[in-house]
Amino acid sequence: MALDFFEMMKQEQEKQKAQNTPITKQNKELQSVTPKTEEKPSVKKKEGKKDELETSTVPTFDEQLKKAGPQEKVIVRYLLMKYPDIKEKMEHPYVSIEGMYEYIQSQARKHAKNGAFITVPQELIDAFPEDAEKEGYLSDDIVYGWGRHYYDEHGKVS
C-alpha cells in the first residue's frame, strides 16, 4: 500500500528540519514576517479519539494549484470543467493535487507494458481491445478517470 501524501509530506518536513542550519535571530525575524497558510485538519487522527483531528498547516487548494506543474494543472482544470461538483472534494484536507498526480502515475505504471504505455483515442482501444491490453494503450479518458477516482475515494465530503 502506498504511503499517504500527508505522511510523505511529514517525512519530508522532518528531513528538512534535520538538514536546516540552526535558527539565528535573523531567521526568526524572517519566519515571523512570512505569511502563514490556512489551518486545516491533517490526515492523522489523534489516537484513542475517533473524530478529533490533529491540526497542521496544509496548503489550500488555490495554493496547491499555483505550485502545480503544467500536467497537473491540465488534469485539474479538465476535471473542474467536466465535473463542477468535484471542486468541494478537491478542497478536502485529505487530498492534494500532488497526491492525485502521484496516484495517476502509479496507475499508469501498473498498466505499462515493457516499461511504457501509449496514449491513444478511446475508439482505438475499443476497436482493438486485445492489442490495447497487450501493448499498454491508455486513453485520456482513462487517465482523467483515475484523477476523478482519486478525489471520489479520498476527498469524500460528509
N, C-alpha and C positions, 0 to 999 in steps of 0.2 A: 504494500500500500504506500502511495506517495506521501511525502511529508506535506503537511498543511502549509499554506502560504504564510500564515502568520507565525508558525513555528520556525520556518526558514528565515523570516524577517527578524525574529527574535535572536536566532543564532547568528545572523549577520551583524546585528547590533552588538552582540556580546563580543564578536571578533573585533569589531571596530573599536570598542571600548578598550580591549586588551592592547591594541596597536596604537591607540592615541597617545600623544605626548601628555605629560602632566598638565593639569589646568593651571594656567597662570592668571594673574589679575586681569590682564588684557583679554584673555579668552573668556573669563567670566563676564566682563563688560559686553563683549560681543554676543554672548549667549542671552543676556538679558534684553538686548536690542532686537534679536532675531524674532520675527513673528512666529507664533505657535500655530499648529494646525488644530482643527476642531477635535474635541474629545469625543471618541466613540467607544463603545464597548469592544473589547478584543475577543478573540475566539475562545480563549481558555475560560472555563468556568471555575469558580472557587471550589475547592474540594469540600465535599460534605454539604454544600448548598446548591441545590439543583438550579434555581432560577436566577441566582446572582452572578453577574459577570464582572470580571476584573476590568478596570478601565485603563486604557493606554492611548497614546496618540496614534491614530490611524489616519492616513491621508483621506480627504474627502474624494468623492468620485471626480469632481472637477479638477482637483489637484492631480489625481492619477491620470486623467485624460491629457492634461498639459504635458506630463512627463512621458507619456506613452510614445512608442515608436510608430512609424507610419503604418506598418502592417496591423498593429494592434488597433490604431485609430480607425482604419478601414473596417475592421471587423465590428468594432463598437458602433460606428456610425451606421453600418448596414443593419445591425440588429435593432438599433433605435428607430431606423426608418421603417423596417419591416414589422417590428413588434413594439409599438409605442408603450405597451404595458410593461415592458421589461425594464424601464428606467428605474422603477421602485426597487426591483431586485438588484440592479447594478449598484444602487446606493446602500445596500445592506452591508453592515460592517464585516460580515463573514466572507465577503467576496472581494476580489480586486481584478483590475484589468490584467495585471501581470499573472495572477493565478489562472485567469481564463485562458490567456495565451499559452501558458505552460501546459494546461490541460489539453488544448488543441494540439500542441507539439507532441505530447505523449501519445495521444490517439493516432496521430499521423505516423509516429514511429512504429506503433503496433501494426498498422496497415501497410507499411512499406515492404516491398519485395526486393531482396538483394540490396537493402540499404537505401532504396529510392522509391519514390512514387511519382505519378504523373497526374496533374490536374487536367481533366477533360470535361467536356459538356456532359450533363446527365444523360442525354439522348444516346451518346456513345456507350455509356455503361449499361443502359437499358438494352441496347441492340446486341451487345457482346458481353453478357454477364460472366461467362467463363473466363474470357480474356481479361476482363476487368479485375477479377479476383486473382488470377494467376500473375498478372503484370503490375498490380498495385495501382490501378486507376482510382482517382478520387475526383469528385466534382466539387465545385464551390459550395453547392447546397449541403454537401456532407460536412465540409469544414465549418460553414456558418452554423449548421445544426449542432456541432459539438460546442460552439460558443453558447448557443441557446441552451443546450443541455446543462452546461456548467452553471449558468445563472439560475436555471429552473431547480437544479438539485441543491446548490449551495446558498442561494440567495432567497430562500423561502421567507415570505413575509407573513407574519401572523396576523 
